[in-house]
Amino acid sequence: MTIAMNNQSTENQVKPSNNPLREKKRVDWRERIFHGLFLSCAVIGIVSLATIAYFIIKESIPAFQQAGVSGIVLGQDWLPPALYGVFTMIVASIVSTFGAVLVGVPVGILTAIFIAEIAPKQVADIIRPAVELLAGIPSVVYGFFGLVIIVPLIQDIFQVPAGNTILAGIIVLGVMILPTVITVSETSIRAVPSTYREGSLALGASKIFTIFRILLPAARSGIMTGVILGIARALGETMAIIMVMGNAPAMPEGILDSARTLTANIAIEMSYASGIHANALYATGVVLLVFIMSLNGILLYLNRETAK
């Protein structure tokens, strides 16, 4: 009787030894499925980008063959169906984006610092949803606000014939990139280990010194990512720019002149363009795509070098 019970208990002890192997096989099977799923999603993203680039480049080839790459990129006259130079629009896009960065990035970073490190929890809980709400506002609403408020204000203050200027576009774009810069920067600052703060304060450093000399350098990579996303948002904006910048395809002499960006040029004329005119608009899209990818690549490289 005792021997039988011992045998039975031995069998019960032996049986579970096979379960870990089965469980491991089951886990491996699930991991392979999710690995394939993740890989498929990554491939879809890359294929989508390649497909878009191929389509735009293919449609733009007739324009490049007729006007030449230098004629389109460096040409300053946009007079369809004869001339298709977009250099003035490149300048307008660069100036408006750079101005928006000068306006929006400092405000965004300082706001992120205030929310993450200085504001009481009750105040931060009010400001954070308000900032997130800005991200959900359609761009046409920003454009309408700029058209009704900012454009007349610029006209009255600077005494210009019309307030639809690059300055109006800079202000609107500066406000539009705020949610991106603030949200990403705040998350990066909060991700810095608390030991950094505690160690700095324990050594007698002030809170402001700790923020600007310890936390911001530690969160530099994430903050730069927010800036890059903000620049991409400013470069790709269309509707708000159409409403506030005047859309004049001429070389601007200052920020109080009207101008047309690359995105605005495509949106304004694509509805009625045909033939080589439509191909020239696709060529504008190619210039914009190369410009954005080059700028993002440079910023990412600088961010990586700075992190080292």
Buried (B, 14 or more C-beta within 10 A) or exposed (E): EEEEEEEEEEEEEEEEEEEEEEEEEEEEEEEEEEEEEEEEEEEEEEEEEEEEBEEBBEBBEBBBEBBEEEBBBEBBBBEBEEBBBBBBBBBBBBBBBEBBBEBBBEBBBEBBBBBBBEBEEEEBEEBBEEBEEBEEEEBEEBBBBBBEEBBEBBBEEEEBEBBBBBBBBBBBBBBBBBBBBBBBBBBBBBEBEEEBBEEBBEEEBEEEEBBEEBBBEBBBBBBBBBBBBBBBBBBBBBBBBBBBBBBBBBBBEEBBBBBBBBBBBBBBBBEEBEEBBBBBBBBBBBBBBEBBEEBBEEBEEEBEEEEE
